[in-house]
């Protein structure tokens, strides 16, 4: 199955600013540890990359992405 990523303008700006590829975003969404936010968004973390998005079946609406500080 080939799910689609639809990044927001804000997410595209952050990806370019931080050198994050859409491949890394998809990998983080598919393999990362997920948690729900109160605003119905999801946050997923894989290694140090975090992605905030909304999800519908096989469609990911990207909101933002960033590298976390680590633990």
C-alpha positions in Angstrom: 0.0 0.0 0.0 1.3 3.5 -0.9 -0.1 6.0 1.6 0.0 9.7 0.8 1.6 12.5 2.8 0.0 15.9 2.4 2.3 18.3 4.2 1.1 21.8 5.2 3.0 24.9 4.0 4.3 25.2 7.5 5.6 21.6 7.5 7.3 22.1 4.1 9.0 25.2 5.4 10.2 23.3 8.5 11.4 20.3 6.4 13.4 22.6 4.1 14.8 24.6 7.1 15.8 21.4 9.0 16.9 19.2 6.0 14.2 16.6 6.6 13.0 14.6 3.6 9.4 13.3 3.0 10.9 9.8 3.1 12.0 10.4 6.7 8.6 11.8 7.6 6.8 8.7 6.2 9.3 6.4 8.0 8.7 8.2 11.3 4.9 8.1 10.8 4.9 4.4 10.0 7.6 3.2 12.5 7.5 5.7 15.3 6.0 5.7 18.8 2.6 7.4 18.5 0.7 9.5 21.0 -2.6 11.5 20.7 -2.8 15.2 21.4 -5.9 16.9 22.9 -6.5 18.6 19.6 -7.0 15.3 17.7 -3.6 15.3 16.2 -1.0 12.6 16.4 2.6 13.0 17.4 5.0 10.2 16.4 8.7 10.0 17.3 11.3 7.8 15.6 14.9 8.3 16.8 15.0 12.1 17.4 12.6 13.1 14.6 9.0 14.0 15.7 6.1 14.6 13.3 2.7 16.2 14.1 -0.1 15.2 11.8 -3.7 14.3 11.3 -4.6 10.9 9.9 -7.3 9.4 7.7 -7.0 6.0 6.2 -3.8 6.0 4.2 -3.6 9.8 4.1 -1.4 11.8 6.5 -1.9 15.5 6.7 1.4 16.9 8.0 1.3 19.8 10.4 5.0 20.2 11.5 8.2 18.3 12.1 11.2 18.9 14.3 14.1 17.1 16.0 13.6 16.5 19.7 16.3 17.2 22.3 16.7 13.6 23.2 16.1 11.9 26.5 
